[in-house]
Amino acid sequence: MTRLVRQSARLATAAVAGAAVTGLAACASVSQEQEVQMGAQYAQQINAQLPLVRDPESNRYINVLGDSIARVTSRADLDWQFYIVDSPEVNAFAVPGGFIYMNRGLIERARTMSEVAGVLGHEIGHVTRRHSIKQMTKQQNANIGLTLACTLTSVCNSQAAGAAIQLGGGALFAKFSRQDEAEADAEGVRYVTRAGIDPRGIPSMFRILLNEREQRPSSVSSWFATHPLEESRITATEAQIGREFQPAVLTSLARDTRNFQTFQARLRSLPRAAQPARQGE
């Protein structure tokens, strides 16, 4: 049995056991305490299986940036934690309770700090609006940990992990609804602005992703599998920014920083995690 099969089997067992112990996914209403407990359980599983960037300086930066946004939200009391997934694919995801994951590939494609901050603000919005917990409560026995690993990386493109996912009970984290995405976009715009960051980084990052989909669709396939993104979302966020903030306010906000450029350069220089072979290779 390959290492990947063993990892997939362990994760499948842990996820199902976690759901059975908590029983939270069957609840019609989940308290914040339950949400945090559930999120912590699944974050523990995800962190044990995903290749995370372990560089202390890089992790310090993403947590400082993330905290600067999360603390201006209505859920600043959560113990927010931010992780960099060592994957070249473009994606980011939020786990209930304040656990935010962003792929290395997304950070490396950004041009400015405000673009990365905009994605963080959007994912934070999914947590504050409880979109992620809503998805979790829809499937009681879903293999949440493994499905998130598949969502964030290419680990399930291998035949072994693909078979494991079939046994996991289906995809838990399908696309967010367009309403959920619109709400997270709107919250992200407000959050980053309150944090002193230019919200125009949000539509700017969307344009990068749409352009990359035209040129290299495979590199952003995991993002588009979970985040419906069309030109209309760019138009909507730009309209919101123009409606809610005066030009003078926008020009006073931070678009980029030397610290971000240093962080991004450091991240690009770090050794990369080995990627699993894709099906057919």
Beta strands, then each sheet from edge to edge (+ up, - down):
strand 1: 81-85
strand 2: 92-95
strand 3: 99-103
sheet 1: 1+ 3+ 2-
end
